[in-house]
Each structure stands twice: as structure tokens, then as C-alpha cells.
Amino acid sequence: MVNVGEASSIVFKHLCVPAIETVSFDLAINKVLAETVVADRDLPPCDRVTMDGIAVQFSSWEQGRREFAVEGVQAAGAVRNGLKSSDNCLEVMTGAIMPDGTDAVVPYEHLEISNGTARIKEKVLKGQNIHTQGQDAKKGSSLLGAGMLLGAAEIAVLAAVGKRNVNVFAFPTTAVISSGDELVEIDAQPGMQQVRRSNSYAIEAAMKTLGWNATLHHLPDDKDKMVTAMKKIAETSKVIILSGGVSKGKFDYVPAVLEEIGVRKLFHRVNQRPGKPFWFGASDKGVTVFALPGNPVSTYMCFYRYIRPWILKSMKVDVALCSAVLAKDFKGPQGLTYFLQVNVKVENGKLMAYPDPGGGSGDFANLKNVTGFLELPEGRSSFESGEVFVYIPFRN
């Protein structure tokens, strides 16, 4: 058995190598960038007006001139105009190129305009209200890099530099497998000895929040049938996530089945609660397997603690640890890492974690009441209000 730190280290030493695909920029939202995107020209490409008003030559105002005859208008998108006289001005619109011979923009609210003359009522500074050429980025400079999760702001950058098609990391082909004769489909009427399948759907839903899709499978408690099915699944999937069948029960065949189809065990059992029976391995053919305990809270926690950061790290995403303050004293089991279900609230600028442990690793209904898990370290059983611990969120 390994501890949580050792398990994490082993998992992260076996990252997958995702393929790269090219998609249209408008379909790249929530995908991970797999290339460097550079500015194709200075941003902005010229000195630009940032407020509606007039453009003047600062030296004229500095020498005492307060009234300027309006020569014309510089509209956004129009070719550059220019002052004929430094004693005059041009009306300018936000986003317009700065006219030749001008170096300050006075907004309309600082003006009185009457009979074609603009009178300035406020102090003027040289260069005011001008977005200067290259201020945001110089031509050829890096704007976005591999490993960036593409959101709305990044899509805007891609559009601004003319990047219609972009290289992103593709999620590996993935199979999510449930096992157990006690499990029936969700539209079935279960007997007293049965329950409806939910773990595989929870994993699939969590994956979809990343844009990661999977095929779903269910295997019976029959070793030979499991071997046959797992061989076929391993031929078409780079990642396999199993739920159930990894403990020490008479029908927990998963570890033996995985060994038989050529998946090498890297660890089995982690000194944690929930999720102690967690199994992790890989094959020489590049298949990575996460075999999770069947109890729903165990499955859920292991996905967010290990699998989600594993796939993000594989795609070069910088996965930052989050922390929260324990809001109330808590006593837990001793001798192992305990993942405490908590409801986190922002109070006085701090994330405060309120314990709500529920009824154990089978109480999946309690997950609806909480926002994540607080990782309480092994070696202790008492934790005091005000202590800070790693927080693993599964809700925004």
C-alpha cells in the first residue's frame, strides 16, 4: 500500500501523450492549446483613439490656446487624416487611427463645441486617451502558449491575430467501465438486491466538464467474460477507468483480469479514506488504467484527486493546488489521509470549509450538499478550526 503522496507521484510519472488536432478557432472553447500563438502585427497596429472627442496638438494647448477650429472628423476604420493647422483640431471617434499632427485626445465631456469651434475646459496631458502602437504586444511576440485552457478571452486573441485554425490537444480515447451483477440500467426496476448504475454516469459527466468523452461499458461478475471484453476495450482505448471490483471480495476480479490482459500494476491500495482499494496501472501498449473502488463517494473523490489533474498535466496545463480554511473543529480517522466532504464559502476574503461528512463512502446523495473535499493529512485524528488544508473542488 502507498500513501497519497506516493500515489500522486506514480500517477503523474505516467502521463499520457495526447494527440494534436486542428480545429476552427470558434470550436476551440474549453480545449487546451497545443502550439504557441504570436502577434501577426503590433497590437494595436497604430496609435488609436480611446475616447470620443477631439484630437489636438499638445504644444498648442501648452502655449495657451483653448479654442480650436474643427477641421473635420476622423472616423473609426477611415484612412488616416491630418491637421492642416496646429491651431485646429479634428473630431475623433473611439477606435479611430490618430490623425497626423495630433498627440492628445480631449473627450467631449471636457469640451464645449459651438459654431465649429471646440473650447477645452479641462487640463490636457500629452498622449492622453491614446492607445499607442504596440502597447499590448509587438509583432512576433508570444500571446498564447501550449497548455493554456482556451476560454472566451483566448478565443478573442485568436480572432484578433487571424488564427482561424488552431492546434489543440485531443483527449485520448477513453472507456468507462462499471462491473457487478448487482447493478442494473437506470430505466430498470431494481430488485431489493440491486441498485441502478450511477458511478459510470457520474464519471462521464465529470469528464464532459473538461470536454472529454468516453464510451460506457458494463461487465458482469464473470472472470472469463471480463477478460474477453477487457481485451477488446484495451485495443481501442488509451485510457480505461473502472468502477468496482478492486477490493478483496470473492468476485472482485478486476486486478487479476487486468494482469491477464497485460496491464502492469503500479500500485494497489492507497492509505486514504475514502478510496483505499484504488488500483493504477499501465500496459506496454500505452494503455493507462485507473481502477476505482465501487463505492460512489470513493469513485468521485478519486476522479477529482487523481484522474482530472492527470489528464490536465498530460496536456501541459498548470494545475495549481487550492487551499481552504477548516471552519470548525473536526475529528476523523487516524493513520490515513482523510478526504472530508466540505461546503466552502467565501468569508472575509478566505475560503472557509464547513465539514459535512455524510454517511460514508456509500452516501452519494450527500455530494449534492457539498462543494469539494478537504485533504486532511495522515498521522492525525484531530483538526482545529483555522487550519489550512488542500481543497479539491468539484463545483465552481
C-alpha positions in Angstrom: 0.0 0.0 0.0 1.2 3.5 -0.8 0.3 6.8 0.8 -1.5 9.6 -1.1 1.7 11.5 -2.0 3.3 8.4 -3.4 0.2 7.5 -5.3 0.1 11.0 -6.9 3.8 10.8 -7.8 3.4 7.5 -9.5 0.3 8.6 -11.4 2.0 11.8 -12.6 5.1 9.9 -13.7 2.9 8.1 -16.2 1.2 10.9 -18.1 -0.3 10.2 -21.5 1.0 11.8 -24.7 -2.1 13.3 -26.2 -2.5 13.6 -30.0 -2.8 17.0 -31.6 -5.8 18.0 -33.7 -6.6 21.2 -35.7 -9.9 22.8 -35.1 -11.6 26.0 -36.1 -10.9 28.8 -33.5 -14.6 29.2 -32.8 -14.8 25.5 -31.8 -11.8 25.6 -29.5 -13.5 26.8 -26.4 -12.5 24.7 -23.3 -9.9 22.9 -25.4 -6.2 23.0 -24.5 -3.8 24.9 -26.8 -1.0 22.8 -28.3 1.0 25.5 -30.0 2.4 29.0 -29.5 0.3 31.8 -30.9 2.2 35.0 -31.8 1.1 38.5 -32.8 1.0 38.8 -36.5 1.5 42.6 -36.2 1.8 45.2 -33.5 -1.2 45.3 -31.1 -2.6 47.9 -31.6 -1.2 48.3 -35.1 -1.2 52.1 -34.8 -1.8 54.8 -32.3 -5.6 54.6 -31.7 -8.2 56.9 -30.1 -9.7 55.6 -26.8 -12.4 58.2 -26.3 -14.8 60.2 -28.5 -13.7 63.8 -28.6 -11.2 65.9 -30.5 -7.5 65.3 -31.3 -5.2 68.3 -30.9 -1.5 69.1 -31.0 -0.5 69.3 -27.3 2.0 72.1 -27.9 -0.8 74.4 -29.0 -2.7 73.9 -25.7 0.6 74.2 -23.8 1.2 77.6 -25.3 -2.1 78.8 -24.1 -4.6 78.0 -26.9 -8.0 76.9 -25.5 -10.2 77.2 -28.6 -9.7 75.1 -31.7 -11.5 75.2 -35.0 -12.8 71.8 -36.1 -11.4 70.9 -39.4 -13.3 67.6 -39.9 -13.8 64.1 -38.5 -11.5 61.1 -38.1 -13.9 58.1 -38.0 -13.0 54.6 -36.9 -11.9 52.5 -39.8 -11.2 55.5 -42.0 -7.8 56.1 -43.5 -5.5 58.5 -41.5 -6.4 62.2 -41.8 -4.2 65.0 -40.8 -4.3 68.5 -39.3 -3.8 71.3 -41.7 -3.0 73.7 -38.9 -1.8 73.1 -35.4 -4.3 75.7 -34.2 -7.1 73.5 -35.2 -8.5 70.1 -34.2 -10.2 67.1 -35.7 -13.2 65.3 -34.1 -12.2 61.7 -33.4 -14.2 58.5 -32.7 -13.2 55.7 -30.3 -11.1 53.2 -32.2 -10.0 55.6 -34.9 -6.4 56.0 -36.0 -4.7 59.1 -34.5 -4.6 61.8 -37.2 -1.2 63.2 -38.3 -0.1 66.2 -36.4 -2.0 65.3 -33.2 -0.8 63.8 -29.9 -3.6 64.3 -27.4 -7.3 63.4 -27.3 -9.8 65.6 -25.3 -13.1 63.8 -24.6 -16.4 65.5 -25.4 -17.3 65.9 -21.7 -14.3 68.3 -21.3 -15.4 70.4 -24.3 -17.9 73.0 -25.4 -18.4 72.9 -29.2 -20.3 75.7 -30.8 -20.3 77.1 -34.4 -17.5 74.8 -35.5 -15.2 75.7 -32.6 -14.2 73.5 -29.7 -13.3 75.1 -26.4 -11.3 73.0 -23.9 -12.4 73.3 -20.3 -10.0 70.9 -18.6 -6.3 70.3 -18.3 -4.7 68.4 -21.2 -1.8 66.0 -21.0 0.4 64.9 -23.9 -0.6 61.5 -25.1 -3.8 61.3 -23.1 -6.5 58.9 -24.3 -4.3 57.3 -26.8 -3.7 53.6 -27.1 -0.2 53.6 -28.6 1.1 51.3 -31.3 2.5 48.0 -29.9 1.4 48.9 -26.4 -0.3 45.5 -25.9 2.1 43.3 -27.9 4.9 43.7 -30.5 4.7 41.8 -33.8 6.1 38.3 -33.3 5.7 38.3 -29.6 4.1 35.3 -27.9 0.5 35.8 -26.8 -0.7 32.2 -26.0 1.3 29.1 -25.2 0.8 25.3 -25.2 -1.1 24.2 -22.1 -3.4 27.1 -22.0 -7.1 26.3 -21.5 -8.9 28.3 -24.1 -11.7 30.5 -22.7 -13.6 33.4 -24.2 -10.6 35.8 -23.8 -8.2 33.5 -25.6 -10.8 33.0 -28.4 -10.8 36.8 -28.8 -7.0 36.8 -29.1 -7.1 34.0 -31.8 -9.5 36.1 -33.8 -7.5 39.3 -33.4 -4.4 37.7 -34.9 -6.2 36.0 -37.7 -5.8 32.5 -36.3 -8.8 30.8 -37.9 -7.5 27.2 -37.3 -5.6 26.3 -34.2 -3.8 23.2 -32.9 -5.2 21.8 -29.7 -4.6 18.6 -27.6 -7.1 15.8 -28.3 -8.3 13.8 -25.4 -7.3 10.1 -25.5 -9.9 7.5 -26.4 -11.4 6.5 -23.1 -13.6 3.8 -21.8 -15.5 4.0 -18.5 -16.5 0.6 -17.2 -18.7 -0.5 -14.3 -18.8 -4.0 -13.0 -21.0 -6.0 -10.7 -24.1 -8.2 -11.1 -25.9 -6.0 -8.5 -26.0 -3.1 -11.0 -28.9 -2.6 -13.4 -29.5 0.1 -16.0 -31.1 3.4 -14.9 -34.5 2.7 -16.6 -34.8 -0.8 -15.0 -36.9 -1.5 -11.9 -34.2 -2.9 -9.5 -34.9 -5.8 -7.1 -34.2 -5.4 -3.5 -30.7 -6.9 -4.0 -29.9 -4.5 -6.9 -29.1 -0.8 -7.5 -29.2 1.3 -10.6 -25.8 2.1 -12.2 -24.7 5.7 -11.4 -20.9 5.7 -10.9 -20.1 5.4 -14.6 -22.5 8.2 -15.4 -21.0 10.4 -12.7 -17.5 9.9 -14.2 -18.8 10.6 -17.7 -20.4 13.8 -16.5 -17.3 14.9 -14.7 -15.3 14.2 -17.9 -17.7 16.2 -20.0 -17.0 19.3 -18.0 -13.5 19.1 -19.5 -14.7 18.4 -23.0 -13.5 14.7 -22.5 -15.8 12.0 -23.9 -15.9 8.3 -23.2 -17.6 5.1 -24.2 -19.6 3.4 -21.4 -19.5 -0.4 -20.7 -20.8 -2.7 -18.0 -19.2 -6.1 -17.2 -20.7 -9.0 -15.3 -19.1 -10.7 -12.3 -17.6 -13.4 -14.6 -13.9 -13.5 -14.9 -13.7 -15.1 -18.4 -16.3 -12.8 -19.8 -14.4 -9.8 -18.2 -11.2 -10.9 -19.8 -12.7 -11.2 -23.3 -14.4 -7.9 -23.0 -11.4 -6.1 -21.5 -9.1 -7.3 -24.3 -11.4 -5.7 -26.9 -11.8 -2.5 -24.9 -8.0 -2.2 -24.4 -7.5 -2.5 -28.2 -9.5 0.7 -28.9 -9.0 2.8 -25.7 -5.9 4.6 -24.5 -7.4 5.2 -21.1 -9.7 2.9 -19.1 -11.5 4.0 -15.9 -13.2 1.2 -14.0 -15.5 1.4 -11.1 -15.8 -1.5 -8.7 -14.3 -5.0 -8.5 -10.9 -3.9 -7.0 -11.4 -4.8 -3.3 -10.8 -8.2 -1.7 -14.2 -9.8 -2.3 -14.7 -13.2 -3.9 -15.9 -11.6 -7.1 -13.5 -8.7 -7.3 -11.8 -9.9 -10.4 -10.5 -6.6 -11.8 -6.8 -6.8 -10.7 -6.4 -10.3 -11.9 -8.2 -9.6 -15.2 -6.0 -6.5 -15.8 -2.9 -8.6 -15.2 -4.1 -11.2 -17.6 -4.6 -8.7 -20.4 -1.1 -7.3 -19.9 -1.7 -4.2 -17.7 1.2 -3.8 -15.2 0.2 -2.9 -11.7 1.9 0.3 -10.5 0.1 0.4 -7.1 -2.9 -1.2 -5.5 -4.4 0.3 -2.3 -3.8 3.8 -1.0 -3.7 4.8 2.6 -6.7 7.0 2.3 -10.4 7.2 3.1 -12.5 7.0 1.0 -10.9 5.2 -1.9 -8.4 2.8 -0.2 -8.7 0.0 -2.8 -7.7 2.3 -5.7 -5.6 0.4 -8.3 -3.5 2.1 -11.0 -1.5 0.5 -13.9 -0.3 0.8 -17.4 0.4 -1.6 -20.3 3.4 -1.7 -22.7 0.9 -0.8 -25.5 0.3 2.6 -23.9 -3.0 1.9 -22.1 -3.4 3.7 -18.8 -5.9 2.1 -16.3 -7.5 3.7 -13.3 -9.5 1.1 -11.3 -11.5 2.8 -8.7 -13.5 1.4 -5.7 -17.1 0.9 -6.4 -18.5 3.0 -3.5 -19.7 6.1 -5.2 -18.0 8.7 -3.0 -14.7 6.8 -3.4 -15.1 6.8 -7.2 -16.0 10.5 -7.2 -13.1 11.6 -4.9 -10.5 9.5 -6.8 -11.6 11.1 -10.1 -11.1 14.6 -8.9 -8.0 13.9 -6.8 -6.1 11.8 -9.3 -7.7 11.5 -12.8 -8.7 15.1 -13.5 -5.2 16.5 -12.7 -3.6 13.6 -14.5 -5.3 14.4 -17.8 -4.7 18.2 -17.4 -1.0 17.7 -16.6 -0.8 15.4 -19.6 -2.0 18.3 -21.7 0.6 20.6 -20.1 -2.0 22.5 -18.1 -0.5 24.1 -15.0 -2.7 22.5 -12.3 -2.5 24.8 -9.2 -3.4 23.5 -5.8 -6.2 25.2 -3.9 -6.5 25.5 -0.2 -9.2 26.3 2.3 -9.5 27.1 6.0 -11.2 24.5 8.2 -14.2 26.4 9.6 -15.0 24.0 12.5 -13.0 21.5 14.7 -13.2 18.0 13.2 -12.2 14.6 14.5 -11.5 11.9 11.8 -10.0 8.5 11.5 -6.3 8.2 12.5 -3.5 6.8 10.5 -4.6 7.7 7.0 -5.3 10.6 4.7 -9.0 11.5 5.1 -10.9 13.4 2.3 -13.5 15.3 4.2 -16.6 16.4 2.4 -17.0 20.2 2.9 -19.1 23.1 1.8 -16.9 26.0 1.0 -18.0 29.6 1.4 -16.1 32.9 0.9 -15.9 34.8 4.2 -13.7 37.9 4.6 -11.7 37.1 1.5 -11.0 33.5 2.7 -12.3 30.1 1.6 -13.9 28.7 4.7 -14.6 24.9 4.6 -17.5 23.6 6.7 -17.5 19.9 7.3 -20.4 17.8 6.1 -19.0 14.2 6.1 -22.3 12.4 5.2 -22.9 8.8 5.9 -19.7 7.3 4.5 -18.4 6.3 1.1 -21.7 4.8 0.0 -23.7 8.0 0.7 -23.5 9.6 -2.8 -26.6 11.7 -2.1 -24.6 13.8 0.4 -22.4 15.0 -2.5 -25.3 17.3 -3.6 -24.8 19.2 -0.3 -21.0 19.9 -0.6 -18.6 21.7 -3.0 -15.5 19.5 -2.6 -13.1 17.6 -0.4 -10.6 18.9 2.2 -7.5 16.7 2.3 -6.7 16.0 5.9 -3.2 14.5 6.3 -2.4 11.1 7.8 -0.9 10.8 11.2 -3.6 12.9 13.0 -7.2 12.4 14.0 -7.9 15.9 15.4 -8.1 19.0 13.2 -8.7 22.5 14.5 -10.7 25.4 13.2 -8.4 27.9 11.4 -6.0 25.3 10.0 -5.4 25.4 6.2 -5.5 22.3 4.1 -5.6 21.3 0.4 -9.0 21.8 -1.1 -10.2 19.7 -4.0 -13.3 21.4 -5.6 -15.8 19.7 -7.8 -18.1 22.7 -8.1 -17.3 26.3 -9.1 
